[in-house]
């Protein structure tokens, strides 16, 4: 049996008449990058606070790294790192001084501090900029440093709450790649909240979907994609236009047709053959370059789950 880093049973939290977390039961395998997906206000951050023992549940239980979140919260926080809504960085200090400060908080020896700070800054591509004042950095660089801060004391589990929120696409990709590499090298379990489904699909071994505090599904990204049971067909070529897209949208096999640039994306109903659609495109004068067929992506699976739950 796979060891669990996190286990919850009926975890519930009310704020007055608002139920922020509603009877959540899940298991997070040790060593996994686990994505906790949901729109803003779905209960993701409240769940993290419950797991860290920063909030008491209204009912239900949570066990983190073998410790009860209600009675052993200090032990949990000693073994966990966290990057929540605030970075925890001192912007008038240099990058190295920030990590040196937190290394002292965690009681690392001088030799450990020097080695660990260099290891993390080098792994994130920040070593050559260690003497720069953090306040002058871009948001992406600050987030990298904040991730280093969360990993400084070699935690067994790290919570990252929307780590790429507000970053431009290039910075988000860079942080995501760095995070994946660090997590694998460190052997740490990562509990990642996000509403960026593309990010979760690239990063996560397992994902859970939460909406209005209720857990809708848990599994590998490919398992959730499979539940959506939608086929997709992408066509590239010359002669694709709004008229052709509108014509295909009327076909019984087609649920929807969307044209972007020179790419036509068709959502197909179950059990229909794609060959007649390609033949129709050719008859309409489209010079077809490529046809690709595949299943639903994670975003489609997510929307299917949310739609079914509405």
C-alpha positions in Angstrom: 0.0 0.0 0.0 1.3 3.4 -1.0 2.2 5.6 2.0 0.0 8.6 2.4 1.3 12.1 3.1 -2.2 13.5 3.7 -5.4 11.7 4.6 -8.7 13.5 5.3 -12.0 12.0 6.4 -15.2 14.1 6.1 -13.2 17.3 6.6 -15.7 20.2 7.0 -15.3 23.8 7.9 -18.1 26.4 8.3 -17.9 30.1 8.6 -21.2 31.0 10.1 -23.8 30.0 7.5 -21.1 29.5 4.8 -19.7 26.0 4.3 -16.2 26.6 2.9 -15.1 22.9 3.0 -17.8 20.3 2.7 -17.1 16.7 3.8 -13.8 16.3 1.9 -12.2 12.8 2.1 -9.0 12.3 0.1 -5.6 10.7 0.2 -2.4 12.2 -1.1 0.4 9.7 -1.8 3.9 10.5 -0.4 6.3 11.8 -3.0 3.5 13.0 -5.4 2.9 16.4 -6.9 -0.8 16.6 -6.1 -3.0 19.3 -7.8 -6.0 20.7 -5.9 -8.0 22.3 -8.6 -11.0 24.6 -8.4 -12.1 28.2 -9.2 -11.5 31.1 -6.9 -13.6 30.7 -3.7 -13.9 26.9 -4.0 -12.3 26.1 -0.7 -8.7 25.4 -1.7 -6.9 27.8 0.6 -9.2 27.0 3.5 -8.3 23.3 3.0 -4.6 24.1 3.3 -5.2 26.0 6.5 -7.1 23.1 7.9 -4.2 20.7 7.0 -1.6 23.0 8.6 -3.7 23.3 11.8 -4.2 27.0 11.3 -8.0 26.5 11.4 -10.0 23.9 13.3 -12.5 21.8 11.4 -16.2 22.0 12.2 -16.1 18.3 11.9 -14.1 15.5 10.3 -10.4 14.8 10.6 -7.1 15.4 8.8 -3.8 13.5 9.2 -0.7 15.0 7.7 2.6 13.1 7.7 1.2 10.8 10.4 0.2 13.7 12.7 -3.3 14.8 13.6 -4.0 18.3 12.3 -6.1 19.1 15.3 -3.8 18.0 18.2 -0.4 17.9 16.6 -0.3 21.0 14.4 3.1 22.2 15.6 4.7 18.9 14.6 3.0 19.2 11.1 4.3 22.7 10.6 7.8 21.7 11.6 7.9 19.2 8.8 6.1 21.2 6.2 6.9 24.2 4.0 4.3 26.6 2.8 3.9 29.4 0.2 0.5 30.8 0.7 -0.9 34.2 -0.3 2.2 36.1 1.0 5.7 35.4 -0.2 7.3 35.9 3.3 10.2 37.8 1.7 11.9 40.9 3.1 12.2 43.1 0.0 14.9 45.4 1.5 17.2 42.4 1.9 19.2 40.5 -0.7 18.2 37.1 -1.9 21.0 35.4 0.1 20.2 37.4 3.3 16.5 36.4 3.0 17.4 32.7 2.9 20.1 33.1 5.6 17.5 34.7 7.9 15.0 31.8 7.4 17.8 29.2 7.8 18.6 30.7 11.2 14.8 30.5 12.1 15.0 26.8 11.2 18.1 26.4 13.3 20.3 25.2 10.5 24.0 25.1 11.4 26.4 27.6 9.7 27.7 24.9 7.4 24.2 23.7 6.6 23.0 27.3 5.9 25.8 28.0 3.4 25.3 24.7 1.5 21.6 24.8 1.5 21.3 28.4 0.3 23.7 27.8 -2.5 22.0 24.6 -3.5 18.6 26.2 -3.8 19.6 29.4 -5.4 21.7 27.5 -7.9 18.9 25.1 -8.7 16.6 28.0 -9.4 19.1 30.0 -11.5 19.4 32.7 -8.9 22.9 32.2 -7.5 24.6 34.9 -9.6 22.0 37.4 -8.4 22.2 36.4 -4.7 23.5 39.8 -3.6 20.7 41.8 -5.3 18.0 43.5 -3.3 14.8 41.5 -3.7 12.5 44.5 -4.0 14.0 45.3 -7.4 13.2 41.8 -8.8 10.4 40.8 -11.1 7.4 38.9 -9.6 8.6 35.7 -11.3 12.0 35.9 -9.6 10.4 36.7 -6.2 8.2 33.6 -6.6 11.2 31.5 -7.3 12.9 32.8 -4.1 9.7 32.2 -2.2 9.7 28.6 -3.3 13.3 28.3 -2.1 12.2 29.7 1.2 9.5 27.1 1.6 12.0 24.3 0.8 14.9 25.6 2.8 14.6 23.3 5.9 14.1 20.2 3.7 10.4 19.6 4.5 8.7 16.3 3.8 5.7 18.2 2.4 5.3 21.6 0.8 2.0 23.5 0.3 2.0 25.9 -2.7 -1.1 28.1 -3.0 -1.4 29.4 -6.6 2.4 29.8 -7.0 2.2 31.1 -10.6 -0.8 33.4 -10.1 -0.1 36.9 -11.6 3.0 35.8 -13.5 3.4 36.4 -17.2 3.4 33.2 -19.4 7.2 33.0 -19.7 7.8 33.4 -16.0 5.0 30.9 -15.2 6.6 28.3 -17.4 10.1 28.9 -15.9 8.8 28.6 -12.4 6.8 25.5 -13.3 9.9 23.8 -14.8 12.0 24.8 -11.8 9.4 23.5 -9.4 9.2 20.1 -11.1 12.9 19.7 -11.1 13.3 20.7 -7.4 10.4 18.5 -6.3 11.9 15.5 -7.9 15.4 16.2 -6.6 14.2 16.9 -3.1 11.9 13.9 -3.0 9.2 16.2 -1.4 5.5 15.8 -1.6 3.9 18.8 -3.2 0.3 19.9 -2.5 -0.4 22.5 -5.2 -3.6 24.6 -5.5 -4.4 26.2 -8.8 -7.2 27.1 -11.2 -4.8 26.9 -14.1 -5.7 23.5 -15.6 -3.0 23.5 -18.2 -0.4 23.9 -15.4 -1.9 21.1 -13.4 -1.9 18.8 -16.4 1.8 19.4 -17.0 2.9 19.3 -13.3 0.8 16.9 -11.4 0.8 13.1 -10.8 -2.7 13.3 -9.3 -5.4 15.9 -9.1 -8.5 16.6 -7.2 -11.3 18.9 -8.3 -13.2 20.9 -5.7 -16.2 23.2 -6.2 -18.1 25.2 -3.6 -16.2 23.2 -0.9 -17.2 19.8 -2.3 -14.8 17.3 -3.8 -16.0 16.3 -7.2 -13.2 13.9 -8.4 -9.8 12.6 -7.6 -7.4 10.7 -9.9 -4.6 11.0 -12.4 -5.1 13.7 -15.1 -5.6 11.0 -17.7 -8.3 9.4 -15.6 -10.2 12.6 -15.3 -9.8 13.3 -19.0 -11.3 9.8 -19.7 -14.3 10.6 -17.5 -15.2 13.5 -19.8 -15.7 11.0 -22.7 -15.4 13.6 -25.4 -13.4 13.1 -28.6 -11.8 16.0 -30.2 -10.7 16.4 -33.8 -8.2 19.1 -34.9 -7.9 20.0 -38.6 -5.3 22.3 -40.1 -5.2 23.4 -43.7 -6.0 26.1 -46.3 -9.5 27.3 -46.9 -10.8 26.9 -43.4 -13.2 29.8 -42.7 -16.3 30.7 -40.7 -18.6 29.3 -43.3 -17.0 25.9 -43.2 -17.0 25.9 -39.4 -20.7 26.8 -39.3 -21.5 24.0 -41.8 -19.6 21.4 -39.8 -21.4 22.5 -36.6 -24.7 21.3 -38.1 -23.4 17.8 -38.7 -24.9 15.1 -36.3 -21.4 13.9 -35.3 -20.3 17.4 -34.2 -21.1 18.9 -30.8 -19.2 22.2 -31.5 -16.8 23.7 -34.0 -14.3 26.4 -33.2 -12.0 28.1 -35.7 -8.8 29.8 -34.6 -6.3 31.0 -37.1 -5.9 28.1 -39.5 -6.9 25.4 -37.0 -10.5 24.0 -36.8 -11.3 22.2 -33.5 -14.3 19.9 -33.5 -15.9 18.4 -30.3 -17.4 15.1 -31.4 -20.3 13.2 -30.1 -19.6 9.6 -28.9 -19.5 6.8 -31.5 -19.2 8.9 -34.7 -16.7 8.3 -37.4 -14.5 11.2 -38.5 -13.9 10.1 -42.1 -17.2 11.7 -43.4 -16.2 15.0 -41.8 -12.9 15.0 -43.6 -14.6 14.1 -46.9 -17.0 17.1 -46.3 -14.1 19.4 -45.8 -12.5 18.3 -49.1 -15.8 18.8 -50.9 -16.0 22.3 -49.6 -12.6 23.1 -51.1 -10.4 22.8 -48.0 -6.8 21.7 -48.6 -6.4 19.6 -45.5 -2.8 19.5 -44.2 -3.3 17.5 -41.0 -6.1 15.8 -39.0 -5.5 14.9 -35.4 -8.0 13.1 -33.1 -7.7 12.8 -29.4 -9.6 12.8 -26.1 -10.7 15.6 -23.9 -8.0 17.7 -22.2 -8.1 18.4 -18.5 -9.9 21.7 -18.9 -12.7 19.9 -20.8 -12.8 17.3 -18.1 -12.9 19.9 -15.4 -15.8 21.8 -17.1 -17.7 18.5 -17.6 -17.3 17.7 -13.9 -18.4 21.2 -12.8 -21.3 21.1 -15.3 -22.5 17.8 -14.0 -22.4 19.1 -10.5 -24.2 22.4 -11.1 
